[in-house]
């Protein structure tokens, strides 16, 4: 039994090899090897100040999330009520 789990652990380990290079010319994700886009960006300043949202946007997002969740709850509630009424109609 120990050999089976040991073999699975050995199979699941990533050896870092690439099976095939998916950087094919003509594809939307193609990046030339000599461009600066291919370079890894620095992680010093990932979040810029212009990407932060204010209290107004946060309030509006919370409002719309609450509105959407209430619609979902209402739809499920109506569905459950209809199923219960249908079952009462059948059994009575």
C-alpha positions in Angstrom: 0.0 0.0 0.0 2.8 2.4 0.7 4.3 1.9 -2.8 1.1 3.1 -4.4 1.1 6.4 -2.6 4.8 6.8 -3.1 4.3 6.3 -6.9 1.5 8.9 -7.0 3.7 11.5 -5.2 6.5 10.8 -7.7 4.1 11.2 -10.7 2.6 14.4 -9.4 5.9 16.2 -9.0 6.7 18.8 -11.7 10.1 18.4 -13.3 9.9 21.8 -15.0 10.1 20.5 -18.6 8.0 22.0 -21.3 6.1 19.5 -23.5 5.6 21.9 -26.4 6.2 25.6 -26.9 2.8 27.3 -27.3 4.3 30.6 -28.4 3.2 30.1 -32.1 3.4 32.9 -34.6 0.0 34.2 -35.6 -1.7 33.3 -32.3 -3.1 36.1 -30.1 -0.8 35.4 -27.3 2.4 35.3 -29.4 5.3 37.3 -28.0 8.5 37.8 -29.8 11.6 36.7 -27.9 13.2 40.1 -28.3 10.4 42.4 -27.1 10.2 44.1 -23.7 6.8 42.6 -23.2 8.3 39.2 -22.6 10.3 40.6 -19.6 9.0 39.9 -16.1 7.6 43.1 -14.6 9.0 44.3 -11.3 6.9 43.5 -8.2 7.9 46.6 -6.3 4.8 48.7 -7.2 2.1 46.4 -8.4 -0.8 48.5 -7.3 -0.8 52.0 -8.6 -2.7 54.8 -7.0 -5.0 55.2 -10.0 -6.2 51.6 -9.6 -7.6 52.1 -6.1 -11.3 52.7 -5.8 -12.9 55.3 -3.6 -15.7 55.0 -1.1 -18.3 56.0 -3.7 -17.3 53.2 -6.0 -17.1 50.7 -3.2 -20.6 51.7 -2.0 -22.0 51.3 -5.5 -20.4 47.9 -5.9 -21.8 46.8 -2.5 -25.2 48.1 -3.5 -25.3 46.2 -6.7 -24.0 43.0 -5.2 -26.7 43.2 -2.6 -29.3 43.9 -5.3 -28.1 40.9 -7.4 -28.1 38.6 -4.4 -31.6 39.6 -3.4 -32.8 38.8 -6.9 -31.2 35.4 -6.7 -32.8 34.7 -3.3 -36.2 35.9 -4.6 -36.0 33.6 -7.7 -35.1 30.6 -5.5 -37.8 31.4 -3.0 -40.5 31.7 -5.7 -39.3 28.3 -7.2 -39.5 26.6 -3.8 -42.9 28.1 -3.1 -44.1 26.8 -6.5 -42.7 23.4 -5.9 -44.4 23.2 -2.5 -47.8 24.4 -3.9 -47.5 21.8 -6.7 -46.7 19.0 -4.2 -49.7 20.1 -2.0 -51.9 20.1 -5.1 -50.8 16.5 -6.0 -51.1 15.0 -2.5 -54.5 16.6 -1.6 
